[in-house]
Amino acid sequence: MNFESAPFKLTQEYVEMMDGAESEMFELFRSLLQAGLIEVRKNLDEILNLVTIMMKDSRMPCFKRTETLCKEIKDRICTKEIISENKTNEFYELSDRLAKASANNWRTTQYDNF
């Protein structure tokens, strides 16, 4: 069974520790997430090389689709609008979308209860 659909786990408790989704701390969290996405994008080729090495003869379920995995990773971080690494607005929108999709995600909560 696959309950998890959120980009990452961001429970209501985490949001409350940051004083809510409209707080300065939550905005700092989103800006750090944005900075992390920019760094991942800058180093994407090296990351994909490491993933490729880890896939070889692996039995881990996350590496089942070796033919398409690197493309899927690249598609997740490279939105169509991003042409250069300097376009941070798209990364801000992406980090905002990821944070909102993850914050107190119903499916994550159900999985935790399960």
Secondary structure, 3 states (H helix, E strand, C coil): CCCCCCCCCECHHHHHHCCCCCCHHHHHHHHHHHHHHHHHHHCHHHHHHHHHHHHCCCCCHHHCCCCCHHHHHHHHHCCCCCCCCCCHHHHHHHHHHHHHHHECCHHHHHHHHC
